[in-house]
Amino acid sequence: MKVMKYNPFMSRLFRLNLTMLTFLGVCIGGVAYASGGSDSLQHGALATLLSIAVILLFAKFSSLVEKIGQPSVLGELVIGILLGNAALVGINVFEPIKSDIFIPFLAELGVIILLFQVGLESNIKQMQKVGTQALLVAAVGVIVPFILGAWVVGPWVLPGLSNNAYLFLGAALTATSVGITARVFKDLGKIRIPEAQIVLGAAVIDDVVGLIIFAVVSALATLGAVSLGVISWIIAKAILFLVGAIVVGKFVAPSIGKFFSKINPGVAMKFTLAIVFALVFSFVAGTIGLAPIVGAFAAGLILDPVHFSYFKKPKATEDIESYVTLAQSDHKEDLLNTAKHYSEKHVEELIEPLAHFFVPIFFVVTGMSVDLKTLANPRIILVALIITLVAFIGKYVAGFAAGKVNKHIVGVGMIPRGEVGLIFATAGQQLGVISAELFSVIVIVVMLTTLITPPILNSMLKRKIV
């Protein structure tokens, strides 16, 4: 009999897998215990703690999709769909998560942090640089999908729904995911090419216009028949809020930063001030009838690094600057640029751990809202594929408004819907406008545009297709 040699690596891998499976078993068993108990813990804080642990742990399996070049949001959605539909195969231990009263709030907080991040990654000066081309691409990329979804394809493939449902469908097709497209350009070192700048600028404008559309559609769903004057007032409120936010960012935020830096110039105060801006702006937006995510986006948009110039520099910046005097002259500029980069991105880096905690909760919970039983109907699958095709066409044609650049790259770069489309779908479901079938259709559209676009764009950029 042949005796196998001891392999240390395989032994460590086996122990790691065994440990992970044991930990998962404890979590799943805990959920089962919490759901089976007859006391108040079933819907109390302790059960919520375990629910959060399960969501975050399973969300980390989304990293597997990153190994094949896909964004983690896709994996988090898939994990959510699997957990939310585990009962179909007799696994009921995850059902209490759906009825937990605290989880929806945490998911809402997650999406606020997400839009705050999107605002931080954008800036007004960058939007101005891309100019007319980005504006035209964004205009076509919003108008065409909205019209096709709300008034053409929606009523054709899904007859009998309310007008508000069709409006939410059209709104969900308008927004482009900045993060997904930016990652493809960045990974290939193409972030500075004209096509990339146009796509990223147009995507930011898409978000702003899409959020205004979202505010109008939400008001229509809430108030019923809304007059042109009311719609104009909603649009005016959104514009006035964004303009007011810019004014606050330019004239007030630096003074606020200077004041709080005198109390404590450390990292904790900088982090607190940034989060307070996001929460307060979200509150103000919600108070005047806009979506809180509009406020979160505006807060991120106005917070430039200069507003935190009175605070202590990040330790990485201080360490790099301390070595500048020792470096050779031809390396000093590179070191100073690196130090400046760490300083300018410090707030984004401080928010990142918070996003790692809350944002996956939103996507997993969104995925859990998808009822796979609705997909047993071949008609729903066909509808989702047709609307996905419309989603592709609606954004692809926007590339032809880009001028003298590679229109195909711009058009394909605008296709991913990502997180904002999911936000619209979730809000529509919470308002009772979007049915389970339509919600599932929109999630499928988001997933397909998210999954298919990166490989296509990757291939086009590598081959330089004209």
Helices and strands as residue ranges (DSSP letters): H 8-36, G 40-43, H 45-59, G 60-62, H 63-66, H 72-84, G 86-89, H 95-99, H 103-121, H 124-147, I 148-153, H 154-157, H 163-172, H 178-187, H 194-223, H 228-247, I 248-252, H 253-263, H 267-287, H 292-302, G 305-308, H 315-324, H 329-344, H 346-368, G 372-376, H 378-396, G 397-401, H 407-413, H 418-430, H 436-463
